[in-house]
């Protein structure tokens, strides 16, 4: 049986919020089977719990955030990406500010935290959301699709008309039947442009942004002294974000995600399109290992070996 997983112990970390610029203390806690990923604003009295829910997603301008009963928690996508990539089904995330820490702008610090405490296999079957038929959301020349696939594969294309980005791969596919999240995706950092910074700050965003937590570009080049971590780091970060955004549905997906020029808003919209078409999806478990699809078997073998 493919079982659910949580953390073996509590782990704490402190960082800065990318958009608010505030110090944030984050505590990750184990959770019982079928809890899901639940964020908790422990600085509020009483504390407010914000379970993952595509219909609770707000403020997708530069991140994905959740809102409930007036409480918000922003920039959840990198942590959600790491939890998805390492197969964590159940976890409480306590924070004392309205944003998850940005750390270095990638999911690698979250992967390190999770791997440092390890994982506990729980006595409950892992519940996958399987896409049964293709769904699509289109907005001008941007689109995102979810297609049936017995595993988890993501294809993404970006178009920025910028020399430093155009000199890298801008169209990639990542298939976790053969690739490893921690090695192949997690280290890709968020990126932004110097010329946009003044506008973002005026919108109350990017208050904590720096060369330490983002790839920063001027009109021609990357300004970070250490350059890029991957040859395709820009588009790979879009894959990283999409993994986190999609995990807000509350279950690991069995699907092929295909996107062109998409971002947090479109990722959220495709989940809503999917969930509102009851014929397009189903919740499945694999209690008999003999019926496990080969692509999913490969994905889970790699995940368990390296998580």
PyMOL commands that set and color helices and strands:
alter all, ss='L'
color gray80, all
select helices_A, chain A and resi 54-56+77-85+108-117+163-166+181-184+194-202+233-249+264-276+289-291+294-306
alter helices_A, ss='H'
color red, helices_A
select strands_A, chain A and resi 3-7+11-16+23-30+37-41+48-51+57-58+65-68+71-73+91-95+119-125+128-131+135-139+142-147+152-157+171-175+191-193+215-217+252-260+281-284
alter strands_A, ss='S'
color yellow, strands_A
deselect
rebuild
show_as cartoon
